[in-house]
Amino acid sequence: MYESIGGKHSFILHSVNNIDLVSYISVTLFIDIYGGSLFTNECLAGGRLFAHVTSKEVIYYLGKDSITFHSNSMLTLYNNSLQIYNLLKNSSTQAQFTSIFRNQTNNSLDE
């Protein structure tokens, strides 16, 4: 996690009680490579996949209980985490999120 200090982003290790105080979060990205049961963060061009996202972007933390890491680059989802992943990748769910975020964007433009 990072916070903005003096116009620059600074890595922080301490806990944060208010997500709005975080300027961005570094996250590891995993790609589904086998029907929702096996994921990797390896990039075909080499290295690992990651992103920096703002605190306002949607991230769902699946927890550690129903995820198994097989190496530094592979993981498997089980139980609750697999159900949540399947719900979030559902086209109906994605359409609902798209509608919600479009309305938020349009409402903020109207203000």
Backbone atoms as SQL, in Angstrom:
CREATE TABLE atoms (id INTEGER PRIMARY KEY, chain TEXT, resi INTEGER, resn TEXT, atom TEXT, x REAL, y REAL, z REAL);
INSERT INTO atoms VALUES
  (1, 'A', 1, 'MET', 'N', 0.842, -1.167, 0.000),
  (2, 'A', 1, 'MET', 'CA', 0.000, 0.000, 0.000),
  (3, 'A', 1, 'MET', 'C', 0.891, 1.234, 0.000),
  (4, 'A', 2, 'TYR', 'N', 0.336, 2.282, -0.559),
  (5, 'A', 2, 'TYR', 'CA', 1.063, 3.536, -0.655),
  (6, 'A', 2, 'TYR', 'C', 0.157, 4.668, -0.217),
  (7, 'A', 3, 'GLU', 'N', 0.777, 5.718, 0.317),
  (8, 'A', 3, 'GLU', 'CA', 0.024, 6.924, 0.630),
  (9, 'A', 3, 'GLU', 'C', 0.752, 8.121, 0.042),
  (10, 'A', 4, 'SER', 'N', 0.001, 9.152, -0.245),
  (11, 'A', 4, 'SER', 'CA', 0.567, 10.357, -0.834),
  (12, 'A', 4, 'SER', 'C', 1.108, 11.248, 0.273),
  (13, 'A', 5, 'ILE', 'N', 2.402, 11.516, 0.195),
  (14, 'A', 5, 'ILE', 'CA', 3.068, 12.384, 1.174),
  (15, 'A', 5, 'ILE', 'C', 3.883, 13.412, 0.396),
  (16, 'A', 6, 'GLY', 'N', 3.532, 14.655, 0.537),
  (17, 'A', 6, 'GLY', 'CA', 4.264, 15.715, -0.146),
  (18, 'A', 6, 'GLY', 'C', 4.243, 15.581, -1.659),
  (19, 'A', 7, 'GLY', 'N', 3.141, 15.102, -2.221),
  (20, 'A', 7, 'GLY', 'CA', 3.019, 14.978, -3.671),
  (21, 'A', 7, 'GLY', 'C', 3.671, 13.734, -4.243),
  (22, 'A', 8, 'LYS', 'N', 4.254, 12.894, -3.399),
  (23, 'A', 8, 'LYS', 'CA', 4.870, 11.653, -3.858),
  (24, 'A', 8, 'LYS', 'C', 4.209, 10.478, -3.146),
  (25, 'A', 9, 'HIS', 'N', 4.306, 9.304, -3.754),
  (26, 'A', 9, 'HIS', 'CA', 3.722, 8.107, -3.150),
  (27, 'A', 9, 'HIS', 'C', 4.782, 7.394, -2.321),
  (28, 'A', 10, 'SER', 'N', 4.414, 7.038, -1.101),
  (29, 'A', 10, 'SER', 'CA', 5.332, 6.399, -0.175),
  (30, 'A', 10, 'SER', 'C', 4.762, 5.051, 0.264),
  (31, 'A', 11, 'PHE', 'N', 5.593, 3.998, 0.192),
  (32, 'A', 11, 'PHE', 'CA', 5.192, 2.661, 0.625),
  (33, 'A', 11, 'PHE', 'C', 4.971, 2.671, 2.126),
  (34, 'A', 12, 'ILE', 'N', 3.868, 2.048, 2.570),
  (35, 'A', 12, 'ILE', 'CA', 3.585, 2.005, 4.003),
  (36, 'A', 12, 'ILE', 'C', 3.417, 0.562, 4.467),
  (37, 'A', 13, 'LEU', 'N', 3.839, 0.294, 5.680),
  (38, 'A', 13, 'LEU', 'CA', 3.698, -1.031, 6.274),
  (39, 'A', 13, 'LEU', 'C', 2.654, -1.065, 7.388),
  (40, 'A', 14, 'HIS', 'N', 2.292, 0.095, 7.906),
  (41, 'A', 14, 'HIS', 'CA', 1.360, 0.135, 9.032),
  (42, 'A', 14, 'HIS', 'C', -0.073, -0.128, 8.556),
  (43, 'A', 15, 'SER', 'N', -0.928, -0.552, 9.494),
  (44, 'A', 15, 'SER', 'CA', -2.324, -0.822, 9.156),
  (45, 'A', 15, 'SER', 'C', -3.052, 0.497, 8.898),
  (46, 'A', 16, 'VAL', 'N', -4.082, 0.406, 8.084),
  (47, 'A', 16, 'VAL', 'CA', -4.855, 1.581, 7.707),
  (48, 'A', 16, 'VAL', 'C', -6.320, 1.319, 8.049),
  (49, 'A', 17, 'ASN', 'N', -6.948, 2.250, 8.753),
  (50, 'A', 17, 'ASN', 'CA', -8.351, 2.112, 9.131),
  (51, 'A', 17, 'ASN', 'C', -9.297, 2.781, 8.145),
  (52, 'A', 18, 'ASN', 'N', -8.773, 3.648, 7.298),
  (53, 'A', 18, 'ASN', 'CA', -9.591, 4.379, 6.334),
  (54, 'A', 18, 'ASN', 'C', -8.970, 4.206, 4.953),
  (55, 'A', 19, 'ILE', 'N', -9.646, 3.476, 4.069),
  (56, 'A', 19, 'ILE', 'CA', -9.099, 3.179, 2.742),
  (57, 'A', 19, 'ILE', 'C', -8.867, 4.446, 1.925),
  (58, 'A', 20, 'ASP', 'N', -9.583, 5.537, 2.238),
  (59, 'A', 20, 'ASP', 'CA', -9.403, 6.792, 1.516),
  (60, 'A', 20, 'ASP', 'C', -8.035, 7.426, 1.774),
  (61, 'A', 21, 'LEU', 'N', -7.336, 6.983, 2.821),
  (62, 'A', 21, 'LEU', 'CA', -6.002, 7.507, 3.105),
  (63, 'A', 21, 'LEU', 'C', -4.930, 6.864, 2.239),
  (64, 'A', 22, 'VAL', 'N', -5.284, 5.779, 1.557),
  (65, 'A', 22, 'VAL', 'CA', -4.336, 5.057, 0.707),
  (66, 'A', 22, 'VAL', 'C', -4.398, 5.652, -0.697),
  (67, 'A', 23, 'SER', 'N', -3.248, 6.005, -1.279),
  (68, 'A', 23, 'SER', 'CA', -3.255, 6.583, -2.621),
  (69, 'A', 23, 'SER', 'C', -3.357, 5.501, -3.693),
  (70, 'A', 24, 'TYR', 'N', -2.710, 4.366, -3.485),
  (71, 'A', 24, 'TYR', 'CA', -2.918, 3.219, -4.352),
  (72, 'A', 24, 'TYR', 'C', -2.408, 1.959, -3.687),
  (73, 'A', 25, 'ILE', 'N', -2.821, 0.832, -4.247),
  (74, 'A', 25, 'ILE', 'CA', -2.480, -0.483, -3.709),
  (75, 'A', 25, 'ILE', 'C', -1.859, -1.303, -4.822),
  (76, 'A', 26, 'SER', 'N', -0.752, -1.967, -4.545),
  (77, 'A', 26, 'SER', 'CA', -0.149, -2.886, -5.521),
  (78, 'A', 26, 'SER', 'C', -0.773, -4.262, -5.325),
  (79, 'A', 27, 'VAL', 'N', -1.285, -4.849, -6.395),
  (80, 'A', 27, 'VAL', 'CA', -1.931, -6.155, -6.316),
  (81, 'A', 27, 'VAL', 'C', -1.333, -7.097, -7.345),
  (82, 'A', 28, 'THR', 'N', -1.276, -8.366, -7.012),
  (83, 'A', 28, 'THR', 'CA', -0.862, -9.396, -7.951),
  (84, 'A', 28, 'THR', 'C', -2.081, -9.840, -8.734),
  (85, 'A', 29, 'LEU', 'N', -1.954, -9.921, -10.048),
  (86, 'A', 29, 'LEU', 'CA', -3.056, -10.360, -10.903),
  (87, 'A', 29, 'LEU', 'C', -2.859, -11.817, -11.280),
  (88, 'A', 30, 'PHE', 'N', -3.923, -12.590, -11.206),
  (89, 'A', 30, 'PHE', 'CA', -3.891, -13.989, -11.614),
  (90, 'A', 30, 'PHE', 'C', -4.877, -14.200, -12.746),
  (91, 'A', 31, 'ILE', 'N', -4.473, -14.949, -13.754),
  (92, 'A', 31, 'ILE', 'CA', -5.295, -15.240, -14.927),
  (93, 'A', 31, 'ILE', 'C', -5.796, -16.674, -14.843),
  (94, 'A', 32, 'ASP', 'N', -7.077, -16.852, -15.131),
  (95, 'A', 32, 'ASP', 'CA', -7.692, -18.178, -15.161),
  (96, 'A', 32, 'ASP', 'C', -7.134, -18.940, -16.362),
  (97, 'A', 33, 'ILE', 'N', -6.452, -20.053, -16.101),
  (98, 'A', 33, 'ILE', 'CA', -5.881, -20.842, -17.205),
  (99, 'A', 33, 'ILE', 'C', -6.521, -22.223, -17.341),
  (100, 'A', 34, 'TYR', 'N', -7.451, -22.552, -16.426),
  (101, 'A', 34, 'TYR', 'CA', -8.059, -23.874, -16.517),
  (102, 'A', 34, 'TYR', 'C', -9.455, -23.889, -15.905),
  (103, 'A', 35, 'GLY', 'N', -10.401, -23.278, -16.584),
  (104, 'A', 35, 'GLY', 'CA', -11.803, -23.369, -16.214),
  (105, 'A', 35, 'GLY', 'C', -12.174, -22.921, -14.821),
  (106, 'A', 36, 'GLY', 'N', -11.528, -21.928, -14.296),
  (107, 'A', 36, 'GLY', 'CA', -11.879, -21.399, -12.982),
  (108, 'A', 36, 'GLY', 'C', -11.272, -22.143, -11.816),
  (109, 'A', 37, 'SER', 'N', -10.429, -23.124, -12.079),
  (110, 'A', 37, 'SER', 'CA', -9.858, -23.863, -10.960),
  (111, 'A', 37, 'SER', 'C', -8.351, -23.688, -10.814),
  (112, 'A', 38, 'LEU', 'N', -7.675, -23.210, -11.841),
  (113, 'A', 38, 'LEU', 'CA', -6.228, -23.013, -11.774),
  (114, 'A', 38, 'LEU', 'C', -5.882, -21.660, -12.388),
  (115, 'A', 39, 'PHE', 'N', -5.085, -20.889, -11.657),
  (116, 'A', 39, 'PHE', 'CA', -4.736, -19.532, -12.067),
  (117, 'A', 39, 'PHE', 'C', -3.228, -19.345, -12.003),
  (118, 'A', 40, 'THR', 'N', -2.719, -18.416, -12.829),
  (119, 'A', 40, 'THR', 'CA', -1.294, -18.094, -12.785),
  (120, 'A', 40, 'THR', 'C', -1.102, -16.583, -12.868),
  (121, 'A', 41, 'ASN', 'N', 0.018, -16.122, -12.336),
  (122, 'A', 41, 'ASN', 'CA', 0.375, -14.711, -12.477),
  (123, 'A', 41, 'ASN', 'C', 1.596, -14.545, -13.385),
  (124, 'A', 42, 'GLU', 'N', 1.979, -15.615, -14.072),
  (125, 'A', 42, 'GLU', 'CA', 3.103, -15.534, -15.004),
  (126, 'A', 42, 'GLU', 'C', 2.670, -14.844, -16.288),
  (127, 'A', 43, 'CYS', 'N', 3.524, -13.987, -16.798),
  (128, 'A', 43, 'CYS', 'CA', 3.275, -13.262, -18.034),
  (129, 'A', 43, 'CYS', 'C', 4.018, -13.952, -19.169),
  (130, 'A', 44, 'LEU', 'N', 3.381, -14.083, -20.337),
  (131, 'A', 44, 'LEU', 'CA', 4.026, -14.725, -21.481),
  (132, 'A', 44, 'LEU', 'C', 5.309, -14.001, -21.900),
  (133, 'A', 45, 'ALA', 'N', 5.368, -12.713, -21.650),
  (134, 'A', 45, 'ALA', 'CA', 6.561, -11.933, -21.998),
  (135, 'A', 45, 'ALA', 'C', 7.637, -12.038, -20.924),
  (136, 'A', 46, 'GLY', 'N', 7.340, -12.756, -19.852),
  (137, 'A', 46, 'GLY', 'CA', 8.280, -12.890, -18.745),
  (138, 'A', 46, 'GLY', 'C', 7.841, -12.063, -17.548),
  (139, 'A', 47, 'GLY', 'N', 8.246, -12.479, -16.377),
  (140, 'A', 47, 'GLY', 'CA', 7.895, -11.748, -15.157),
  (141, 'A', 47, 'GLY', 'C', 6.543, -12.143, -14.606),
  (142, 'A', 48, 'ARG', 'N', 6.044, -11.353, -13.678),
  (143, 'A', 48, 'ARG', 'CA', 4.774, -11.606, -13.005),
  (144, 'A', 48, 'ARG', 'C', 3.800, -10.457, -13.286),
  (145, 'A', 49, 'LEU', 'N', 2.517, -10.775, -13.276),
  (146, 'A', 49, 'LEU', 'CA', 1.484, -9.777, -13.525),
  (147, 'A', 49, 'LEU', 'C', 1.130, -9.053, -12.230),
  (148, 'A', 50, 'PHE', 'N', 1.036, -7.731, -12.285),
  (149, 'A', 50, 'PHE', 'CA', 0.609, -6.940, -11.137),
  (150, 'A', 50, 'PHE', 'C', 0.005, -5.645, -11.652),
  (151, 'A', 51, 'ALA', 'N', -0.642, -4.941, -10.765),
  (152, 'A', 51, 'ALA', 'CA', -1.229, -3.646, -11.116),
  (153, 'A', 51, 'ALA', 'C', -1.203, -2.750, -9.886),
  (154, 'A', 52, 'HIS', 'N', -1.249, -1.465, -10.146),
  (155, 'A', 52, 'HIS', 'CA', -1.431, -0.473, -9.086),
  (156, 'A', 52, 'HIS', 'C', -2.856, 0.050, -9.257),
  (157, 'A', 53, 'VAL', 'N', -3.680, -0.094, -8.241),
  (158, 'A', 53, 'VAL', 'CA', -5.059, 0.365, -8.316),
  (159, 'A', 53, 'VAL', 'C', -5.306, 1.403, -7.233),
  (160, 'A', 54, 'THR', 'N', -6.208, 2.312, -7.517),
  (161, 'A', 54, 'THR', 'CA', -6.535, 3.335, -6.523),
  (162, 'A', 54, 'THR', 'C', -7.465, 2.746, -5.479),
  (163, 'A', 55, 'SER', 'N', -7.581, 3.424, -4.373),
  (164, 'A', 55, 'SER', 'CA', -8.438, 2.938, -3.288),
  (165, 'A', 55, 'SER', 'C', -9.906, 2.959, -3.676),
  (166, 'A', 56, 'LYS', 'N', -10.265, 3.671, -4.717),
  (167, 'A', 56, 'LYS', 'CA', -11.658, 3.760, -5.162),
  (168, 'A', 56, 'LYS', 'C', -12.035, 2.619, -6.104),
  (169, 'A', 57, 'GLU', 'N', -11.069, 1.888, -6.611),
  (170, 'A', 57, 'GLU', 'CA', -11.362, 0.785, -7.515),
  (171, 'A', 57, 'GLU', 'C', -11.808, -0.441, -6.725),
  (172, 'A', 58, 'VAL', 'N', -12.610, -1.254, -7.354),
  (173, 'A', 58, 'VAL', 'CA', -13.200, -2.405, -6.667),
  (174, 'A', 58, 'VAL', 'C', -12.204, -3.559, -6.618),
  (175, 'A', 59, 'ILE', 'N', -11.953, -4.040, -5.417),
  (176, 'A', 59, 'ILE', 'CA', -11.127, -5.232, -5.221),
  (177, 'A', 59, 'ILE', 'C', -11.871, -6.099, -4.234),
  (178, 'A', 60, 'TYR', 'N', -11.956, -7.366, -4.521),
  (179, 'A', 60, 'TYR', 'CA', -12.578, -8.283, -3.573),
  (180, 'A', 60, 'TYR', 'C', -11.486, -9.187, -3.041),
  (181, 'A', 61, 'TYR', 'N', -11.240, -9.109, -1.748),
  (182, 'A', 61, 'TYR', 'CA', -10.230, -9.952, -1.119),
  (183, 'A', 61, 'TYR', 'C', -10.866, -11.282, -0.765),
  (184, 'A', 62, 'LEU', 'N', -10.364, -12.365, -1.348),
  (185, 'A', 62, 'LEU', 'CA', -10.953, -13.682, -1.149),
  (186, 'A', 62, 'LEU', 'C', -10.514, -14.341, 0.151),
  (187, 'A', 63, 'GLY', 'N', -9.511, -13.814, 0.796),
  (188, 'A', 63, 'GLY', 'CA', -9.003, -14.435, 2.016),
  (189, 'A', 63, 'GLY', 'C', -8.032, -15.554, 1.691),
  (190, 'A', 64, 'LYS', 'N', -7.567, -16.267, 2.706),
  (191, 'A', 64, 'LYS', 'CA', -6.576, -17.319, 2.507),
  (192, 'A', 64, 'LYS', 'C', -7.127, -18.715, 2.730),
  (193, 'A', 65, 'ASP', 'N', -8.300, -18.815, 3.349),
  (194, 'A', 65, 'ASP', 'CA', -8.831, -20.121, 3.733),
  (195, 'A', 65, 'ASP', 'C', -9.176, -21.038, 2.575),
  (196, 'A', 66, 'SER', 'N', -9.656, -20.488, 1.461),
  (197, 'A', 66, 'SER', 'CA', -10.069, -21.346, 0.355),
  (198, 'A', 66, 'SER', 'C', -9.240, -21.116, -0.905),
  (199, 'A', 67, 'ILE', 'N', -7.968, -20.777, -0.687),
  (200, 'A', 67, 'ILE', 'CA', -7.006, -20.600, -1.781),
  (201, 'A', 67, 'ILE', 'C', -5.761, -21.420, -1.446),
  (202, 'A', 68, 'THR', 'N', -5.274, -22.162, -2.430),
  (203, 'A', 68, 'THR', 'CA', -4.029, -22.904, -2.246),
  (204, 'A', 68, 'THR', 'C', -2.994, -22.386, -3.232),
  (205, 'A', 69, 'PHE', 'N', -1.850, -21.927, -2.726),
  (206, 'A', 69, 'PHE', 'CA', -0.745, -21.501, -3.577),
  (207, 'A', 69, 'PHE', 'C', 0.134, -22.716, -3.850),
  (208, 'A', 70, 'HIS', 'N', 0.397, -22.978, -5.141),
  (209, 'A', 70, 'HIS', 'CA', 1.196, -24.138, -5.530),
  (210, 'A', 70, 'HIS', 'C', 2.660, -23.794, -5.735),
  (211, 'A', 71, 'SER', 'N', 2.939, -22.568, -5.994),
  (212, 'A', 71, 'SER', 'CA', 4.305, -22.070, -6.176),
  (213, 'A', 71, 'SER', 'C', 4.198, -20.558, -6.116),
  (214, 'A', 72, 'ASN', 'N', 5.214, -19.882, -6.538),
  (215, 'A', 72, 'ASN', 'CA', 5.141, -18.419, -6.559),
  (216, 'A', 72, 'ASN', 'C', 4.187, -17.902, -7.631),
  (217, 'A', 73, 'SER', 'N', 3.748, -18.781, -8.548),
  (218, 'A', 73, 'SER', 'CA', 2.974, -18.280, -9.672),
  (219, 'A', 73, 'SER', 'C', 1.648, -18.989, -9.928),
  (220, 'A', 74, 'MET', 'N', 1.289, -20.004, -9.155),
  (221, 'A', 74, 'MET', 'CA', 0.054, -20.749, -9.408),
  (222, 'A', 74, 'MET', 'C', -0.804, -20.781, -8.146),
  (223, 'A', 75, 'LEU', 'N', -2.131, -20.743, -8.343),
  (224, 'A', 75, 'LEU', 'CA', -3.037, -20.911, -7.220),
  (225, 'A', 75, 'LEU', 'C', -4.306, -21.614, -7.666),
  (226, 'A', 76, 'THR', 'N', -4.989, -22.211, -6.709),
  (227, 'A', 76, 'THR', 'CA', -6.260, -22.882, -6.929),
  (228, 'A', 76, 'THR', 'C', -7.285, -22.321, -5.950),
  (229, 'A', 77, 'LEU', 'N', -8.495, -22.084, -6.441),
  (230, 'A', 77, 'LEU', 'CA', -9.586, -21.616, -5.593),
  (231, 'A', 77, 'LEU', 'C', -10.463, -22.785, -5.179),
  (232, 'A', 78, 'TYR', 'N', -10.962, -22.739, -3.953),
  (233, 'A', 78, 'TYR', 'CA', -11.867, -23.757, -3.431),
  (234, 'A', 78, 'TYR', 'C', -13.045, -23.090, -2.746),
  (235, 'A', 79, 'ASN', 'N', -14.098, -23.847, -2.539),
  (236, 'A', 79, 'ASN', 'CA', -15.237, -23.483, -1.706),
  (237, 'A', 79, 'ASN', 'C', -15.733, -22.066, -1.951),
  (238, 'A', 80, 'ASN', 'N', -15.714, -21.255, -0.895),
  (239, 'A', 80, 'ASN', 'CA', -16.242, -19.902, -0.942),
  (240, 'A', 80, 'ASN', 'C', -15.570, -19.043, -2.001),
  (241, 'A', 81, 'SER', 'N', -14.256, -19.101, -2.101),
  (242, 'A', 81, 'SER', 'CA', -13.530, -18.280, -3.068),
  (243, 'A', 81, 'SER', 'C', -13.922, -18.627, -4.491),
  (244, 'A', 82, 'LEU', 'N', -14.114, -19.902, -4.780),
  (245, 'A', 82, 'LEU', 'CA', -14.521, -20.326, -6.125),
  (246, 'A', 82, 'LEU', 'C', -15.941, -19.852, -6.424),
  (247, 'A', 83, 'GLN', 'N', -16.827, -19.905, -5.448),
  (248, 'A', 83, 'GLN', 'CA', -18.193, -19.414, -5.643),
  (249, 'A', 83, 'GLN', 'C', -18.207, -17.912, -5.906),
  (250, 'A', 84, 'ILE', 'N', -17.404, -17.165, -5.171),
  (251, 'A', 84, 'ILE', 'CA', -17.322, -15.713, -5.367),
  (252, 'A', 84, 'ILE', 'C', -16.742, -15.398, -6.740),
  (253, 'A', 85, 'TYR', 'N', -15.685, -16.088, -7.136),
  (254, 'A', 85, 'TYR', 'CA', -15.093, -15.879, -8.458),
  (255, 'A', 85, 'TYR', 'C', -16.127, -16.139, -9.551),
  (256, 'A', 86, 'ASN', 'N', -16.853, -17.242, -9.451),
  (257, 'A', 86, 'ASN', 'CA', -17.860, -17.582, -10.460),
  (258, 'A', 86, 'ASN', 'C', -18.979, -16.546, -10.513),
  (259, 'A', 87, 'LEU', 'N', -19.372, -16.002, -9.362),
  (260, 'A', 87, 'LEU', 'CA', -20.383, -14.951, -9.332),
  (261, 'A', 87, 'LEU', 'C', -19.870, -13.685, -10.018),
  (262, 'A', 88, 'LEU', 'N', -18.633, -13.285, -9.700),
  (263, 'A', 88, 'LEU', 'CA', -18.084, -12.041, -10.251),
  (264, 'A', 88, 'LEU', 'C', -17.785, -12.135, -11.740),
  (265, 'A', 89, 'LYS', 'N', -17.517, -13.328, -12.264),
  (266, 'A', 89, 'LYS', 'CA', -17.235, -13.447, -13.701),
  (267, 'A', 89, 'LYS', 'C', -18.502, -13.664, -14.524),
  (268, 'A', 90, 'ASN', 'N', -19.634, -13.852, -13.862),
  (269, 'A', 90, 'ASN', 'CA', -20.918, -14.041, -14.523),
  (270, 'A', 90, 'ASN', 'C', -21.279, -12.783, -15.316),
  (271, 'A', 91, 'SER', 'N', -21.735, -12.955, -16.560),
  (272, 'A', 91, 'SER', 'CA', -22.024, -11.803, -17.420),
  (273, 'A', 91, 'SER', 'C', -23.147, -10.926, -16.857),
  (274, 'A', 92, 'SER', 'N', -24.116, -11.517, -16.180),
  (275, 'A', 92, 'SER', 'CA', -25.195, -10.752, -15.568),
  (276, 'A', 92, 'SER', 'C', -24.656, -9.867, -14.441),
  (277, 'A', 93, 'THR', 'N', -23.782, -10.417, -13.613),
  (278, 'A', 93, 'THR', 'CA', -23.168, -9.644, -12.529),
  (279, 'A', 93, 'THR', 'C', -22.337, -8.506, -13.106),
  (280, 'A', 94, 'GLN', 'N', -21.547, -8.795, -14.132),
  (281, 'A', 94, 'GLN', 'CA', -20.710, -7.763, -14.744),
  (282, 'A', 94, 'GLN', 'C', -21.555, -6.656, -15.361),
  (283, 'A', 95, 'ALA', 'N', -22.699, -7.013, -15.961),
  (284, 'A', 95, 'ALA', 'CA', -23.599, -6.008, -16.525),
  (285, 'A', 95, 'ALA', 'C', -24.166, -5.110, -15.420),
  (286, 'A', 96, 'GLN', 'N', -24.495, -5.704, -14.282),
  (287, 'A', 96, 'GLN', 'CA', -25.007, -4.912, -13.165),
  (288, 'A', 96, 'GLN', 'C', -23.944, -3.952, -12.642),
  (289, 'A', 97, 'PHE', 'N', -22.699, -4.425, -12.490),
  (290, 'A', 97, 'PHE', 'CA', -21.610, -3.541, -12.057),
  (291, 'A', 97, 'PHE', 'C', -21.396, -2.417, -13.065),
  (292, 'A', 98, 'THR', 'N', -21.414, -2.747, -14.347),
  (293, 'A', 98, 'THR', 'CA', -21.229, -1.734, -15.387),
  (294, 'A', 98, 'THR', 'C', -22.297, -0.661, -15.276),
  (295, 'A', 99, 'SER', 'N', -23.540, -1.072, -15.076),
  (296, 'A', 99, 'SER', 'CA', -24.638, -0.125, -14.929),
  (297, 'A', 99, 'SER', 'C', -24.441, 0.773, -13.713),
  (298, 'A', 100, 'ILE', 'N', -24.035, 0.188, -12.604),
  (299, 'A', 100, 'ILE', 'CA', -23.811, 0.950, -11.374),
  (300, 'A', 100, 'ILE', 'C', -22.708, 1.982, -11.584),
  (301, 'A', 101, 'PHE', 'N', -21.575, 1.556, -12.160),
  (302, 'A', 101, 'PHE', 'CA', -20.450, 2.476, -12.319),
  (303, 'A', 101, 'PHE', 'C', -20.730, 3.545, -13.362),
  (304, 'A', 102, 'ARG', 'N', -21.482, 3.218, -14.396),
  (305, 'A', 102, 'ARG', 'CA', -21.863, 4.246, -15.384),
  (306, 'A', 102, 'ARG', 'C', -22.737, 5.296, -14.726),
  (307, 'A', 103, 'ASN', 'N', -23.683, 4.865, -13.892),
  (308, 'A', 103, 'ASN', 'CA', -24.554, 5.820, -13.200),
  (309, 'A', 103, 'ASN', 'C', -23.759, 6.696, -12.255),
  (310, 'A', 104, 'GLN', 'N', -22.770, 6.140, -11.547),
  (311, 'A', 104, 'GLN', 'CA', -21.939, 6.939, -10.645),
  (312, 'A', 104, 'GLN', 'C', -21.153, 7.966, -11.439),
  (313, 'A', 105, 'THR', 'N', -20.601, 7.557, -12.580),
  (314, 'A', 105, 'THR', 'CA', -19.827, 8.471, -13.420),
  (315, 'A', 105, 'THR', 'C', -20.716, 9.573, -13.962),
  (316, 'A', 106, 'ASN', 'N', -21.907, 9.201, -14.455),
  (317, 'A', 106, 'ASN', 'CA', -22.827, 10.198, -14.995),
  (318, 'A', 106, 'ASN', 'C', -23.299, 11.154, -13.902),
  (319, 'A', 107, 'ASN', 'N', -23.566, 10.650, -12.702),
  (320, 'A', 107, 'ASN', 'CA', -24.006, 11.513, -11.602),
  (321, 'A', 107, 'ASN', 'C', -22.912, 12.474, -11.192),
  (322, 'A', 108, 'SER', 'N', -21.661, 12.035, -11.184),
  (323, 'A', 108, 'SER', 'CA', -20.565, 12.935, -10.791),
  (324, 'A', 108, 'SER', 'C', -20.328, 14.000, -11.852),
  (325, 'A', 109, 'LEU', 'N', -20.625, 13.699, -13.121),
  (326, 'A', 109, 'LEU', 'CA', -20.486, 14.692, -14.183),
  (327, 'A', 109, 'LEU', 'C', -21.577, 15.752, -14.102),
  (328, 'A', 110, 'ASP', 'N', -22.743, 15.356, -13.578),
  (329, 'A', 110, 'ASP', 'CA', -23.870, 16.290, -13.461),
  (330, 'A', 110, 'ASP', 'C', -23.671, 17.313, -12.344),
  (331, 'A', 111, 'GLU', 'N', -22.829, 16.992, -11.388),
  (332, 'A', 111, 'GLU', 'CA', -22.664, 17.872, -10.208),
  (333, 'A', 111, 'GLU', 'C', -21.860, 19.089, -10.505);
